[in-house]
Amino acid sequence: MSGPQESTSFAALRGQLREAAAAFAGGPDALEGILLGMVDDVDRAVREPLEIFPVCHHSPASALAMARRLREKQPKVVYLELCEDMAPLLTELRNCRLPVAVQAFAGDVDGFPQEWAPLSVVAPITEASAEYQAIAYALDTPGVELVLVDRSSDHVFQWDSRGERAPEGSEPPAEEEAALHGEAVGVEIGDLRPRFAELEEHLLRHGKVRHWSEWWHQYVEVPLGDGAADHDTYRQVMFLIGSLFRRLAPGDGARVRVDEDRERYMWTRMREHLAATGTDPEDCLYVCGAFHAASRVEEFGVHGSTGTFTISPRTATTWQYGLIPSSHTAIEAQFGLAAGSVSIAATEWAKSLKRTRVKPYRLQGQAGAKKSGKKAVAAPVVAAPPSTDAGDRLSGFLRRPPVLDGLDEAELLGWSVDIVRAARRNGYLASTADAIAVFETSILLAGMRDRAKPTPYDFQDAAVTCIEKDSVPGRRDVRRLVEIMMGGDRIGQVGYEALPPLARDVYDRLEPLGLKLQQRGVQRALLDMTSRPELESCSDILWMLRRLMPHGAARPIMGERRLGERSIQESWDLAIGTHQRALIELGYEGVSLEQVLEQRLRREAYGPQATAASVLAAVEDTLLYLRSRRLADELGTHALKVLAAERGVDGAPEVLRRARALLAYYRTSEPVLPGWIESFVKTGYAHYCTLLPTAFRDEDATVGQVAAMLGFLFSMESLALSLGCDRTQLELAVAQSHPDDPSKTALLWAAQVQLGTLSRAELRARCEALLDNPLVVPAYPRYLSGFVQALEPVPGLADVVVEAVSNAFGRLPDAVLLPWLPLLITTLRSGAGDLAPLLIREAGRIFPGRLAALDAWTPPWRMPEVDPFAASRAQPGAVVPRGAALLTVHPAACDAVAGLLGCEEGWARSGVPAAPSGAALLSAHPRTCDAVAELLGCDGTWAAAAGGPPSGAALVARHPATSEALGVLLPAT
């Protein structure tokens, strides 16, 4: 800005800076342009008819100047740099305990890449911030309008250059309190931090400070917040700082473009509002960051260019809004501030109010504010001095020597005593001598840094030096203890009235527990559903919260929920108040927990990354938490399609486990199996039979995955065959499998044993051959791993596996056994850890239980096989009891069967003629024989015999077709 638009207010300052630039650089150059340009920026902002109030986010000096200016000017319209679509939420701040964050949330995106979802924008608000003072003034003062003029939440992501830089707050926070904002993109007022790394390093080095927050506190907060700087001085200093950082910013084109578009957006909105309402710019106040106050865009000011900037329409994304709890740590983590800086700022805010006696603005009903029964009336308008041409205040401020506050010994002594007390509570061996050392060291450090009064940062360094020796005995170090002592990490809370319907519904439904669930911390809940059946609904809510919310929000101590099982007593550790943000964000997805859970289950089942195992998991969760047969059938039908489309076996173990659990549940709780589970078994049987030969040869398929496929085929075989599957398909799949890996080879042998194509004797012979071959012995542990994995599909081979392991330990010499023993242990532990109990149980059954019996013990596989009928065959003429002879040997069994069949005649006595049997029954019941003959196609009739009914041989001769048919059905032995 030059020429006729240049005012004479800063003529003297311009001359001084021009002379300084010439003396420093030896002549006119870029330095002179920067220095004079900064003055031009200040001059332009000061002369703007619409008063601009530059602020720094979470700055006590800005908040103090804002409260003082609002009481002086009493503006009728307050323009605030905040997302314009967040305006309806600001009235709910009175129902919350600060700090909280205003949030815009979008779970389903339309117009943005799907990988960005969910979208979240937060704007944290603390009491020691200028924007809160403006909000409280505008909302509680009648006749005052609050207008948010910054870009909408939708435009935040429209203008976001994620492809070029990571979003702010993308680093995972180290502490739980720092994660209150989640992965939201932060929007703040007054981002005053140098973007020129060399400039920041220069300021920190010459300022003798460690980080930017300490420099800002020492060289901006203290001079502007001591009460000596009036309103005009404050504005010009903030304009100068914003211009400095803006002109020395590096050429990041994307970020500069976004900053300038925001400024164009805000000035366009303000001019639109002024034109629509006819408000006089003198009655307005524009609150924005000092960086944006020193703007050089053409649209700057109420008389700026019009029509040069077009606001793009919003996308079709549906945004939801709410308040979430925030904390000092979360604000520091999201915006890159030094740890403890926001807490120190809150402490300085309280001290400044007490020192300057400025009355701040607080929303009526705000937690911590004094309640008053009087109605809010408009404060009398105080004639404020005109600010369009306030004169040059920068020259005097820059020349003024720093105000040296006197040492407040009482305050510093209190800090020293308090930090020693806190250190002792946290395990440090601190004493009164350490308190004196901290006191003296703080004064020493302040003197070395040219400060008359130690700052909280000087005191923090002194405490670390004097108390923290070589280790941290507790959970917190001394630096963290100082931050807590200076004000602590204040954590906000959203009130019940400001919560979304889902969160209020959760609190209402959990009210029978009798706990204060909105409080932070862990609370124990005891549920006895036997004596209080109404607690069953609370149990359902808690299990759904455990499924939907982060770990630790609802943690079961006693009780579990499985398919077909329900606990009668439960114990829970609840920290719902600590995870209030997660509960509030659930409210953005639906109006009840059941609705949100159903939506998430559908999203997981129908997502592009869904597998058959994940869909079955969704079915299981549906039955566990929602007990919805309709949704379970729908998701189960979808699992068929997903399984049929899979070409790999990665999810086979999970599919096997969940399919078994669901099948067992339906068999015990339903009269008939659902249609989808039968179709799933049929589809899975054919699917895994098709993939089995390829999986045996595939190097990427592990032996556990192949074992899970065989487990599915063998365990579901009876049901699959009853549903129409063909066992020949499985036999062909096994016959076509030719693995190269030793573990898969052993698994194939086990499958052949199960199918009957390989006998146990042949399997034992193959294992013996492996041990006899010196070239195969190093790979023997892998064979054992395959045998152990085979216990999943063929659990009956446990004795053979025990035999194989025992033979290896018994036959191999130590020189061979010891080198591959670690490999055997690690292989079994990593590949078959869950099957080891079955193997150990079988070994415990086979081996003797006492050490003394081990010497005389002979393994079962080394004992000679005994033929039970060998003795009978050795004696000529001996007859082995069979058939009817067994009845007399074991009469109790015959009596039991006779009792079941209702036969009460008892055993026939010797010498008494037996009742008619055999052929006599045919004449007694001729219709039965006729029916059988008709079924077998015999047209002959009974022949009359003079001597009685026909005998056996006669019947065979008269009915040859019947005899032949029976001969086919019952082949002769």
Sequence and secondary structure as in RCSB ss.txt:
>XXXX:A:sequence
MSGPQESTSFAALRGQLREAAAAFAGGPDALEGILLGMVDDVDRAVREPLEIFPVCHHSPASALAMARRLREKQP
KVVYLELCEDMAPLLTELRNCRLPVAVQAFAGDVDGFPQEWAPLSVVAPITEASAEYQAIAYALDTPGVELVLVD
RSSDHVFQWDSRGERAPEGSEPPAEEEAALHGEAVGVEIGDLRPRFAELEEHLLRHGKVRHWSEWWHQYVEVPLG
DGAADHDTYRQVMFLIGSLFRRLAPGDGARVRVDEDRERYMWTRMREHLAATGTDPEDCLYVCGAFHAASRVEEF
GVHGSTGTFTISPRTATTWQYGLIPSSHTAIEAQFGLAAGSVSIAATEWAKSLKRTRVKPYRLQGQAGAKKSGKK
AVAAPVVAAPPSTDAGDRLSGFLRRPPVLDGLDEAELLGWSVDIVRAARRNGYLASTADAIAVFETSILLAGMRD
RAKPTPYDFQDAAVTCIEKDSVPGRRDVRRLVEIMMGGDRIGQVGYEALPPLARDVYDRLEPLGLKLQQRGVQRA
LLDMTSRPELESCSDILWMLRRLMPHGAARPIMGERRLGERSIQESWDLAIGTHQRALIELGYEGVSLEQVLEQR
LRREAYGPQATAASVLAAVEDTLLYLRSRRLADELGTHALKVLAAERGVDGAPEVLRRARALLAYYRTSEPVLPG
WIESFVKTGYAHYCTLLPTAFRDEDATVGQVAAMLGFLFSMESLALSLGCDRTQLELAVAQSHPDDPSKTALLWA
AQVQLGTLSRAELRARCEALLDNPLVVPAYPRYLSGFVQALEPVPGLADVVVEAVSNAFGRLPDAVLLPWLPLLI
TTLRSGAGDLAPLLIREAGRIFPGRLAALDAWTPPWRMPEVDPFAASRAQPGAVVPRGAALLTVHPAACDAVAGL
LGCEEGWARSGVPAAPSGAALLSAHPRTCDAVAELLGCDGTWAAAAGGPPSGAALVARHPATSEALGVLLPAT
>XXXX:A:secstr
  GGG  STTHHHHHHHHHHHHHHHSSSSHHHHHHHHHHHHHHHHHT SSEEEEE TT HHHHHHHHHHHHHH  
SEEEEEEEGGGGGGGGGGGGEESSEEEEEEESS SSS GGG SEEEEEEE TTSHHHHHHHHHHHSTT EEEEEE
  HHHHHHS  TTTS  TT S  SSSGGGTTTT EE  S   S S HHHHHHHHHHHT SSHHHHHIIIIIHHHH
SS S HHHHHHHHHHHHHHHHHT    HHHHHHHHHHHHHHHHHHHHHHHHH   GGGEEEEEEHHHHT   TT 
STTS  SS       S   EEEEEE BHHHHHHHHT  TTHHHHHHHHHHHHHHHH       TT TTS    S 
            TT    HHHHHHS        HHHHHHHHHHHHHHHHHTT    HHHHHHHHHHHHHHHHHTT
 SS  HHHHHHHHHHHH  S   SSS HHHHHHHHTT   B EE GGGS HHHHHHHHHTGGG   TTSSS EEE
EEETTT TTHHHHHHHHHHHHHHS TTSEEEEE   BTTB  SEEEEEE TTTTHHHHHHHHTT SSHHHHHHHH
HHHHHHSTT  HHHHHHHHHHIIIII  HHHHHHHHHHHHHHHHH    TTHHHHHHHHHHHHHHHHHH SS  H
HHHHHHHHHHHHHHHHHHHHHH SSS HHHHHHHHHHHHHTHHHHHHTT  HHHHHHHHHT    SHHHHHHHHH
HHHHHTSS HHHHHHHHHHHHH TTTGGGHHHHHHHHHHTTTT GGGHHHHHHHHHHHHHHS HHHHHHHHHHHH
HHHHHHSTTTHHHHHHHHHHHS SSSGGGTT   GGGS    TTHHHHHSTT     THHHHHHSHHHHHHHHHH
HT  S    TTS     THHHHHH HHHHHHHHHHTT        TTSS  HHHHHHH HHHHHHHHHHS   
